[in-house]
């Protein structure tokens, strides 16, 4: 398969490119050349810009396109128009496209979608979900039955620039010093995420033999609690820390930020938070998940080997000093006599 990846050197695209090459596909990467140029010597790398700089791709023929970097419909429309002749075009969207409140049944692919912002509004962080909806519509209008839209939840694993899962793996590793670990809310609260390598493998399966359509891509296959997810991280790290579950209201009063302060945590009181998403359609189409412990172990190995410091603009987690302070306040509030 002659595969064009719009991106291909950053997290999900990186894993997809690596696996596509391992499968023997003819891979071309199109990007600006600012993130890990030359990462895959076996792939053709073409530098340009999705927004007005697609000329290097003109006249090229591909069997399939993987779009991992589309956020603005005007920009997605440019690549869709230029590449309209391909057999399959897979657009990586997001579960943020859904306009749903929490607390209801798991949301399937036919759930109500967010309204796109007015034409010309392109502030991605402010209108992320609505802009992804508009991008999906561009892809659907251009490719029809050749379009595949994948809506992932939280993508995790090695090379994750956000720290939103790595935080817990590293925290459990660092608990070998005997420190208690602050955990938010109820231990049995359900969490969902997907290993980038599992997502990349399944994306390639869809590009190779379909079927086309729209899919929620979130895991695991069975319900996973926050307590079980943290236990998997501890098992991968070889530790058995004292996990202290702190009331959500207590954390919010102390301005501990959900999701980005303590990853995987969205307060039950937040109706605008992410719902639970139905993945049965993706499972029927072949999506599978490795054990959470394996994801945690590989993520920890990568984390310990990489250069220290944040990797991305949206770096999740709280400092140990802040964690210690909140735990001390929690102990004082729940056990004022220190018994």
GIQUIDA-V424681 format. One record per backbone hydrogen bond with DSSP energy under -0.5 kcal/mol. NH is the residue of the N-H (numbers start at 0). CO is the residue of the C=O. Records with the same first field share a line. If there is no record, write none. Layout:
NH: CO  CO
//
This chain:
2: 0  25
3: 63
4: 2  27
5: 3  65
6: 4  29
10: 8
12: 9
14: 10
15: 11
16: 12
17: 13
18: 14
19: 15
20: 16
21: 17
22: 18
23: 20
24: 19
25: 0
26: 24
27: 2
28: 43
29: 4
30: 28  45
35: 33
38: 35
40: 38
42: 39
43: 26
45: 28  43
47: 30
48: 52
51: 49
52: 48
56: 53
57: 53  54
59: 56
62: 1
63: 1
64: 87
65: 3
66: 64  89
67: 5  65
70: 68
74: 71
75: 71
76: 72
77: 73  74
78: 74
79: 75
80: 76
81: 77
82: 78
83: 80
85: 82
86: 62
87: 62
88: 145
89: 64
90: 88  147
91: 66  89
92: 90  149
94: 151
96: 93
97: 94
98: 111
99: 97
101: 270
103: 100
106: 275
110: 107
113: 96
120: 117
121: 119
123: 121
126: 122
130: 126
131: 127
132: 128
133: 129
134: 130
135: 131
136: 132
137: 133
138: 134
139: 135
140: 136
141: 137
142: 138
143: 139
145: 142
146: 143
147: 88
148: 212
149: 90  147
150: 214
151: 149
152: 216
154: 152
155: 193
159: 156
166: 162
167: 164
168: 164
169: 165
170: 166
171: 167
172: 168
173: 169
174: 170
175: 172
176: 173
177: 174
180: 241
181: 179
182: 243
184: 245
188: 185
190: 223
192: 218
193: 153
195: 155
198: 194
199: 195
200: 196
201: 197
202: 198
203: 199
204: 200
205: 201
206: 202
207: 203
208: 204
209: 205
212: 146
214: 148
216: 150
217: 215
225: 188
226: 186
228: 224
229: 225
230: 226
231: 227
232: 228
233: 229
234: 230
235: 231
236: 232
237: 233
238: 233
242: 240
243: 180  241
244: 242
245: 182  243
250: 246
251: 247
252: 248
253: 249
254: 251
255: 250
256: 254
258: 261  264
259: 257
260: 256
261: 256
262: 260
264: 261
265: 263
269: 266
270: 268
272: 269
277: 106
282: 278
283: 279
284: 280
285: 282
286: 281
293: 290
294: 290
295: 291
296: 292
297: 293
298: 294
299: 295
300: 296
301: 297
302: 298
303: 299
304: 300
305: 301
311: 160
314: 312
315: 161  313
316: 259
322: 318
323: 319
324: 320
325: 321
326: 322
327: 323
328: 324
329: 325
330: 326
331: 327
332: 328
333: 329
334: 330
337: 334
//
